[in-house]
Amino acid sequence: QVQLVESGGGSVQPGGSLKLSCVASGTTFSINAMGWYRQAPGKQRELVALIHPNDDTNYADSVKERFAISRDGTKTSVYLQMNRLKPEDTAVYYCYADFLDAVPYWGQGTQVTVSN
């Protein structure tokens, strides 16, 4: 079993910054890629950013140059630095982890709200 616990969500004005954190615990020895997805009301869940074991990264076009994903040395924590936030970034952000020999896991989600 694996648990993913997110923190760092909240409310911010347009142009502001937030940093999301996610810590994986439990049976994590085969953890592979980790990342972040988001889901806005009435929309499908979408990939925001993904980081692979070799530190290669993937970003949604809408967040490139504004968001940065990183991972700690143990490869069991992942972070998302979000800068120059826009109202359209408002969503519930979910931590994601996939494994070499198990199904992917999701965190419980953390709300990010960008408004005046």
C-alpha positions in Angstrom: 0.0 0.0 0.0 1.1 3.5 -0.7 -0.1 6.8 0.6 0.4 10.2 -1.2 -0.1 13.2 1.0 -0.3 16.6 -0.6 0.2 20.0 1.0 0.6 23.6 0.0 -2.6 24.5 -1.7 -4.6 27.7 -1.0 -5.8 31.0 -2.3 -3.6 33.5 -4.1 -4.1 36.5 -6.3 -3.3 36.4 -10.0 0.4 36.7 -10.6 1.2 35.1 -7.2 3.0 31.9 -6.4 2.4 28.7 -4.5 4.4 25.6 -3.9 2.8 22.1 -3.7 4.4 19.2 -1.9 3.6 15.5 -2.0 5.2 12.8 0.1 4.8 9.2 -0.7 4.9 6.6 2.2 4.4 2.9 2.5 5.7 0.4 -0.1 7.6 2.9 -2.3 10.7 0.9 -3.3 9.4 0.5 -6.9 8.2 4.0 -7.4 8.7 5.3 -10.9 7.4 8.6 -12.3 5.7 11.1 -10.0 3.7 14.2 -11.0 0.7 16.4 -10.7 -2.7 16.4 -12.4 -5.5 18.9 -11.9 -9.2 19.0 -12.3 -11.3 22.2 -12.6 -15.1 22.1 -12.1 -16.8 20.6 -15.0 -13.6 19.6 -16.7 -11.6 16.4 -17.1 -8.5 15.7 -15.0 -5.5 16.8 -16.9 -1.7 16.4 -16.6 0.1 19.4 -15.3 3.7 18.1 -14.9 5.5 14.7 -14.6 9.0 13.9 -13.5 10.7 10.6 -14.4 13.3 8.7 -12.5 16.1 10.1 -14.7 14.7 13.6 -13.9 13.2 14.1 -17.4 10.1 16.3 -17.2 6.9 16.8 -19.1 4.6 19.8 -18.8 1.3 20.9 -20.1 1.7 23.6 -22.6 -0.5 25.9 -20.5 2.0 25.8 -17.6 5.4 25.7 -19.3 7.7 28.6 -18.3 5.5 29.2 -15.2 5.6 25.9 -13.2 8.5 23.8 -12.2 8.4 20.2 -11.0 11.2 18.7 -8.8 11.8 15.7 -6.8 13.9 14.9 -3.7 16.9 12.6 -3.6 14.9 9.7 -2.2 12.5 9.9 -5.2 9.6 9.7 -2.8 8.7 13.4 -2.6 7.6 15.6 -5.5 7.1 19.4 -5.6 5.4 21.8 -7.9 6.5 25.4 -7.8 3.8 27.5 -9.4 4.6 31.1 -10.5 2.6 33.8 -12.3 -0.6 32.0 -11.4 -3.7 32.7 -13.5 -7.4 32.3 -12.7 -7.5 29.5 -15.1 -5.1 27.6 -12.9 -7.8 27.2 -10.3 -8.4 23.5 -9.7 -8.0 20.6 -7.4 -4.4 19.4 -7.8 -3.7 15.7 -7.4 -0.4 14.1 -6.7 0.3 11.0 -8.9 2.8 8.2 -8.7 3.3 5.2 -10.8 5.2 2.0 -10.1 7.2 -0.6 -11.9 5.1 -3.4 -10.6 1.8 -1.9 -9.2 -1.1 0.3 -10.2 -0.7 4.1 -10.1 -1.7 5.9 -6.9 -3.3 9.3 -6.4 -3.3 11.7 -3.5 -6.5 13.1 -2.0 -6.2 16.4 -3.8 -5.5 20.0 -2.7 -7.4 23.1 -3.8 -5.7 25.9 -5.6 -7.7 29.1 -6.1 -6.5 32.1 -8.1 -8.7 35.1 -7.8 -8.7 38.8 -6.8 
